[in-house]
Amino acid sequence: MPVLSQPRYERFAQGLAKGKTNSEAYLYAGYAAGAGKDVRSNASTLARKPEIISRVAELQSGQAKRIGVTVDHLVSELDDMLRLAKRVKHPAAGVGAILAKGKLLGLIVDKAEVDATVRKPARAPTDQKQMSMDEWQAKFAPPGTETVQ
């Protein structure tokens, strides 16, 4: 993939590839520093753009090739660290090495996807699997409370 056509997008992708957080890369790219929440939100939106994701992956793979690091190499080093942790009887270091290996190999995902469905606990047993917010409030909301939309 060639350099991105929008200079700020390219600089943002380069910032992410260097290990900056979304917000740091957003400011690094030259975007205005508004309210903290706006920067985080805008940076997150920009980081999810397919062209940004592709460019960051390309930049990172190029960096790994330049320095000669492969997943196999990293896993080998983590195996060495795990053996050392066992030898010096430091289980926390061993657990860290195991977790890092799992992340490298894609067996552990850092960010869980959360279903946006609102699930309210039932005050009484029910067979109903799903109900709208209005139905739930009619059945379970305390008397005299207003309906929240």
C-alpha positions as CSV (number, residue, x, y, z in Angstrom):
1,M,0.0,0.0,0.0
2,P,1.5,3.4,-0.9
3,V,1.6,6.4,1.3
4,L,-1.8,7.6,2.2
5,S,-3.2,10.5,0.1
6,Q,-4.1,12.6,3.1
7,P,-0.9,13.8,4.9
8,R,-2.6,13.8,8.3
9,Y,-3.9,10.3,7.8
10,E,-0.3,9.2,6.9
11,R,1.2,10.9,9.9
12,F,-1.5,9.4,12.2
13,A,-0.7,5.9,10.9
14,Q,3.0,6.5,11.4
15,G,2.3,7.6,15.0
16,L,0.3,4.4,15.6
17,A,3.0,2.3,14.0
18,K,5.6,3.9,16.3
19,G,3.6,2.8,19.4
20,K,1.7,6.0,20.2
21,T,-1.8,5.8,21.7
22,N,-4.7,6.8,19.4
23,S,-4.9,10.2,21.1
24,E,-1.1,10.8,20.9
25,A,-1.0,9.9,17.3
26,Y,-4.0,12.2,16.6
27,L,-2.2,15.1,18.1
28,Y,1.1,14.0,16.4
29,A,-0.7,14.2,13.0
30,G,-1.5,17.8,13.6
31,Y,-5.1,17.7,14.6
32,A,-6.4,20.3,17.0
33,A,-6.3,19.5,20.7
34,G,-9.9,20.2,21.7
35,A,-11.5,18.8,24.8
36,G,-10.0,15.5,26.0
37,K,-13.0,13.5,25.2
38,D,-13.2,14.9,21.7
39,V,-9.6,14.0,21.0
40,R,-10.1,10.4,22.2
41,S,-13.3,10.0,20.3
42,N,-12.0,11.4,17.0
43,A,-8.8,9.5,17.3
44,S,-10.7,6.3,17.9
45,T,-12.9,6.9,14.9
46,L,-9.8,7.6,12.7
47,A,-8.0,4.5,14.0
48,R,-10.9,2.3,12.8
49,K,-10.7,3.5,9.2
50,P,-9.7,0.6,6.9
51,E,-7.0,2.5,5.1
52,I,-5.4,3.5,8.4
53,I,-5.5,-0.1,9.7
54,S,-3.9,-1.4,6.5
55,R,-1.2,1.3,6.5
56,V,-0.3,0.7,10.2
57,A,-0.1,-3.0,9.5
58,E,2.2,-2.4,6.5
59,L,4.4,0.0,8.5
60,Q,4.7,-2.4,11.4
61,S,5.5,-5.4,9.2
62,G,8.2,-3.2,7.5
63,Q,9.7,-2.3,10.9
64,A,9.8,-6.0,12.0
65,K,11.5,-7.0,8.7
66,R,14.1,-4.2,9.1
67,I,15.1,-5.3,12.5
68,G,14.8,-9.0,11.8
69,V,12.2,-9.8,14.4
70,T,9.7,-12.7,13.8
71,V,7.0,-14.2,15.9
72,D,9.2,-17.4,16.1
73,H,12.1,-15.3,17.3
74,L,10.0,-13.7,20.0
75,V,8.4,-16.9,21.1
76,S,11.9,-18.5,21.4
77,E,13.0,-15.6,23.6
78,L,9.8,-15.9,25.7
79,D,10.6,-19.6,26.2
80,D,14.0,-18.7,27.5
81,M,12.4,-16.2,29.9
82,L,10.0,-18.8,31.1
83,R,12.8,-21.3,31.8
84,L,14.7,-18.6,33.7
85,A,11.6,-17.7,35.7
86,K,11.2,-21.3,36.7
87,R,14.9,-21.6,37.6
88,V,14.8,-18.6,39.9
89,K,11.4,-19.5,41.2
90,H,9.6,-16.4,40.1
91,P,6.2,-17.6,39.0
92,A,4.9,-14.1,38.1
93,A,7.6,-13.6,35.5
94,G,6.7,-17.1,34.1
95,V,3.0,-16.2,33.8
96,G,4.0,-12.9,32.1
97,A,6.0,-14.9,29.5
98,I,3.2,-17.3,28.9
99,L,0.7,-14.5,28.5
100,A,3.0,-12.7,26.0
101,K,3.4,-15.9,24.0
102,G,-0.4,-16.3,23.9
103,K,-0.8,-12.7,22.7
104,L,1.8,-13.1,20.0
105,L,0.3,-16.3,18.7
106,G,-3.2,-14.8,18.6
107,L,-4.5,-17.1,21.3
108,I,-5.3,-14.2,23.7
109,V,-7.3,-11.1,22.5
110,D,-6.7,-7.9,24.4
111,K,-10.0,-6.2,23.7
112,A,-13.3,-8.1,24.1
113,E,-16.1,-7.1,21.8
114,V,-19.1,-6.2,23.9
115,D,-22.7,-6.7,22.8
116,A,-24.5,-3.4,23.1
117,T,-27.8,-5.0,24.1
118,V,-29.1,-3.7,27.4
119,R,-29.8,-6.5,29.7
120,K,-31.8,-5.8,32.9
121,P,-32.0,-8.3,35.6
122,A,-35.4,-9.7,36.3
123,R,-36.9,-9.4,39.7
124,A,-39.0,-12.5,39.2
125,P,-38.4,-15.6,37.2
126,T,-39.6,-15.2,33.6
127,D,-39.7,-17.4,30.5
128,Q,-39.4,-14.3,28.3
129,K,-36.0,-14.2,26.6
130,Q,-36.2,-10.6,25.3
131,M,-38.4,-7.6,26.0
132,S,-38.3,-4.0,25.0
133,M,-37.3,-1.3,27.5
134,D,-40.9,-0.2,27.7
135,E,-42.0,-3.7,28.6
136,W,-39.3,-4.1,31.1
137,Q,-40.2,-0.8,32.8
138,A,-43.9,-1.6,32.8
139,K,-43.2,-4.9,34.5
140,F,-40.3,-4.2,36.8
141,A,-39.9,-0.5,37.4
142,P,-40.8,0.8,40.9
143,P,-44.2,2.5,41.1
144,G,-44.2,6.2,40.5
145,T,-41.0,6.3,38.4
146,E,-40.9,8.0,35.0
147,T,-40.2,6.1,31.9
148,V,-36.6,6.7,30.7
149,Q,-36.1,6.7,26.9
